[in-house]
Amino acid sequence: MIVVMKPGATEAHIQHVVDLVREYGLKDHIIYGTDRTVIACLGDKRAVDKGAIENAPMVEKIVPILAPYKMASLEFKKEKSVIVIGPKRFPLGGTKIGVIAGPCAVESREQILQTARQAADAGCIGLRGGAFKPRTSPYSYQGLGKKGLELLAEAREETGLAVVTEVTGLEQLDEVLAFADVLQIGARNMQHFPLLEAVGQIEKPVLLKRGMSATLDEFLLAAEYIINAGNPNVILCERGIRTFENHVRNTLSLAAIPALRERTHLPVIIDPSHGTGHAYMVPSMCLAAIAAGADGLIIECHPDPVHAVSDGAQSITPDILQQLMQKLRKVAQAVERDL
């Protein structure tokens, strides 16, 4: 349940309610809104005297949260969350749309710096690139590891782009945390609960990808693990699900955008590269995603896709990215957003 405070409630009023909530053995989580403050009460509420809380000074009402995910739900927080990323504190969410672009994997200094420069020139806010790569086959390229992280940091230093890179296991967390601005949890790790709880204990934003066979409720409950552990800065990423279709690598569910926006306050971005597996489909899906209400995009972009060590078939070139960004600005304007 959530306790909604009246406008004008002081810190003393809020603390009094928090003390009551804790007396009943519940965990409290405070959200300060523009008009009023709400306090989420998490735990077993069967023994709670709701009347005692509702009658506390400056309490307006108590509202039950019906969704299985509590703090990720729109019931908990009516205002859409805006998450800032990178050294330049780019906003993502609200009226602001952000584009993150870069290669599937960091391959060399020349490759990542060239891509970063062109992504920044096109107007992107973030640079994606895998230093550690969880691959289906053990024989596929696994990434440069720490050297890849160092190259991403160098690219950030030169361009100001936020570095978005994946952490694939608990043993890598400290190392990735030292270099990344946004930690990505990949589709294969969406239900790696110890990893979700670990990134929930850091302050940096987390980009959580939907599992390839996950329902939206399972997706949001994975986000709830992170928020419940203490990190509210979660960005949801729809990257396609596994279906019977074979004309795409994954089936990109653009319908997930309005569905998630009805359920959660968290920003929702789209990965059209993994969601299709084909570079020629990526621009169309990007335009459609923004029209459908997405808060951002994460796109695979490579200066030489033909010779990419991974995912070259779904990577657009920097020239295509430049042209795409111009079209995206027009669509964003049409839906009263800003790119």
Rosetta blueprint (number, residue, H / E / L):
1 M L
2 I E
3 V E
4 V E
5 M E
6 K L
7 P L
8 G L
9 A L
10 T L
11 E H
12 A H
13 H H
14 I H
15 Q H
16 H H
17 V H
18 V H
19 D H
20 L H
21 V H
22 R H
23 E H
24 Y L
25 G L
26 L L
27 K E
28 D E
29 H E
30 I E
31 I E
32 Y E
33 G L
34 T L
35 D L
36 R L
37 T E
38 V E
39 I E
40 A E
41 C E
42 L E
43 G L
44 D L
45 K L
46 R L
47 A L
48 V L
49 D L
50 K H
51 G H
52 A H
53 I H
54 E H
55 N L
56 A L
57 P L
58 M L
59 V E
60 E E
61 K E
62 I E
63 V E
64 P L
65 I L
66 L L
67 A L
68 P L
69 Y L
70 K L
71 M L
72 A L
73 S E
74 L L
75 E L
76 F L
77 K L
78 K L
79 E L
80 K L
81 S L
82 V L
83 I E
84 V E
85 I E
86 G L
87 P L
88 K L
89 R L
90 F E
91 P E
92 L E
93 G E
94 G L
95 T L
96 K E
97 I L
98 G E
99 V E
100 I E
101 A E
102 G E
103 P L
104 C L
105 A E
106 V L
107 E L
108 S L
109 R H
110 E H
111 Q H
112 I H
113 L H
114 Q H
115 T H
116 A H
117 R H
118 Q H
119 A H
120 A H
121 D H
122 A H
123 G L
124 C L
125 I L
126 G E
127 L E
128 R E
129 G L
130 G E
131 A L
132 F L
133 K L
134 P L
135 R L
136 T L
137 S L
138 P L
139 Y L
140 S L
141 Y L
142 Q L
143 G L
144 L L
145 G L
146 K H
147 K H
148 G H
149 L H
150 E H
151 L H
152 L H
153 A H
154 E H
155 A H
156 R H
157 E H
158 E H
159 T H
160 G L
161 L L
162 A E
163 V E
164 V E
165 T E
166 E E
167 V L
168 T L
169 G L
170 L H
171 E H
172 Q H
173 L H
174 D H
175 E H
176 V H
177 L H
178 A L
179 F L
180 A L
181 D L
182 V E
183 L E
184 Q E
185 I E
186 G L
187 A H
188 R H
189 N H
190 M L
191 Q L
192 H L
193 F H
194 P H
195 L H
196 L H
197 E H
198 A H
199 V H
200 G L
201 Q L
202 I L
203 E L
204 K L
205 P L
206 V E
207 L E
208 L E
209 K E
210 R L
211 G L
212 M L
213 S L
214 A L
215 T L
216 L H
217 D H
218 E H
219 F H
220 L H
221 L H
222 A H
223 A H
224 E H
225 Y H
226 I H
227 I H
228 N H
229 A L
230 G L
231 N L
232 P L
233 N L
234 V E
235 I E
236 L E
237 C E
238 E E
239 R L
240 G L
241 I E
242 R L
243 T L
244 F L
245 E L
246 N L
247 H L
248 V L
249 R L
250 N L
251 T E
252 L L
253 S L
254 L L
255 A L
256 A H
257 I H
258 P H
259 A H
260 L H
261 R H
262 E L
263 R L
264 T E
265 H L
266 L L
267 P L
268 V E
269 I E
270 I E
271 D L
272 P H
273 S H
274 H H
275 G H
276 T H
277 G L
278 H L
279 A H
280 Y H
281 M H
282 V H
283 P H
284 S H
285 M H
286 C H
287 L H
288 A H
289 A H
290 I H
291 A H
292 A H
293 G L
294 A L
295 D L
296 G E
297 L E
298 I E
299 I E
300 E E
301 C E
302 H L
303 P L
304 D L
305 P H
306 V H
307 H H
308 A L
309 V L
310 S L
311 D L
312 G H
313 A H
314 Q H
315 S L
316 I E
317 T L
318 P H
319 D H
320 I H
321 L H
322 Q H
323 Q H
324 L H
325 M H
326 Q H
327 K H
328 L H
329 R H
330 K H
331 V H
332 A H
333 Q H
334 A H
335 V L
336 E L
337 R L
338 D E
339 L L
